[in-house]
């Protein structure tokens, strides 16, 4: 059975992506910080006939993230698809969003550690096996501000843009080697309760895009708009 590993798995996009791949025959490895929350998702997927397992790790702790992804490969075998989308939050307690002119190194560094460096660490944990096999898919998620930045999210968007640049460049490097990398920019509010006038979409509406990128392997970026 092929294996999907989701880093940052939660009850929204993570669960929807797990269902999208799991319903097509994938085993699913769920990676995030809280084991009890992960187990709830594992149980939900099991009720739907999808084999899943929990692997607790913190993307800000590179060693724990690498260990978790190594454990996935011990449990399920090779990771065929890696999806990286840690939930949007302030990595440092009390950290506020910052406009570009107000951003400082202290505002930017935690976002870069969380959004960008965590993705690099995850990719490095799975790429050697993918390269050896000549097959694999790497998918990385940011908000739409990584492509079209929003002033109030100046520090977050800068980190997302760094990840976007790296993913597109990674795909260029891997061209012709059987491994595909792609960036997904979600340019909507996911679920209900978003800002007035802002477009919304459900995780179930967005998740098929990930399968499309994995199957078609014809572009290094997709922007989801309502």
SULNOR-V672744 format. One line per field, one symbol per residue. phi: phi as a letter, one per 40 degrees, with the letter a starting at -180 (. if undefined). psi: psi as a letter, one per 30 degrees, with the letter a starting at -180 (. if undefined). burial: I if it has 24 or more other C-alpha atoms within 12 Angstrom, else O. Layout:
phi=???
psi=???
burial=???
//
This chain:
phi=.cbbbbcgcacbcdcccdcccccbgccbbbbacbcccccccdccccccgbcaabbcabccbdcccccccccdcccbgdccbbbbacdcaccbdgcbcbcdcbcbdcccdcccdccccccccccccbcdcccccgaibbbbbbccccbbcbdcbdcccccccccddccccdccccdgbgbbbabbbcbaccgcgcddgccbacdcccddcccdccccfbacabbcbc
psi=klkkkjkgkafceeeeeeeeeefggklkkkkaejeeeeeeeeeeeefggkkllkiklkffjeeeeeeeeeeefeefakjekkkjikkkljfkkfkllkleffkleeeeeeeeeeeeeeeeeeefffeeeeeefhklkjkkkllfffeilkefheeeeeeeeeeeeeeeeeeeefkggfkkkkkkjjhlkkalglkkfkkllleffeefeeeeeeeehglgkkkjl.
burial=OIIIIIIIIIIIIIIIIIIIIIIOOIIIIIIIIOOOOIIOIIOOIOOOOIIIIIIIIIIIOIOIIIIIIIIIIOOIIIIIIIIIIIIIOIIOOOOOIIOOOOIOOOIIOIIIIIIIIIIIIIIIIIIOIIIOOOIIIIIIIIIIIIIOOOOOIIIIIIIIIIIIIIIIOIIOOIOOOIIIIIIIIIIIIIOOOOOOOOOOOIIOIIIIIIIOIIOOIOIIIIIIOO
//
